[in-house]
């Protein structure tokens, strides 16, 4: 079965969007920072 041009334009790709990937990455980095702050508390100079 072949698809015409209109059907090809309606096909959505899989995977996560770029923005969602950035949001997940930022959340992971934030959580690492919070855990690091509790494990190694450093005084401000």
C-alpha positions, 0 to 999 in steps of 0.5 A: 500500500502506497501513501499519497502526499496528503497522507504522508503529511499527516503521519506523526513521528514517535519519540519525545519532543525537544522541549520535553527532553529539555524539561526532563533534563533540567529536572534531573539536573535540579534534583542532582543539585538538591541532593548534592546540597544536602550531602555536601553543604558548603558555606557561602563566602 
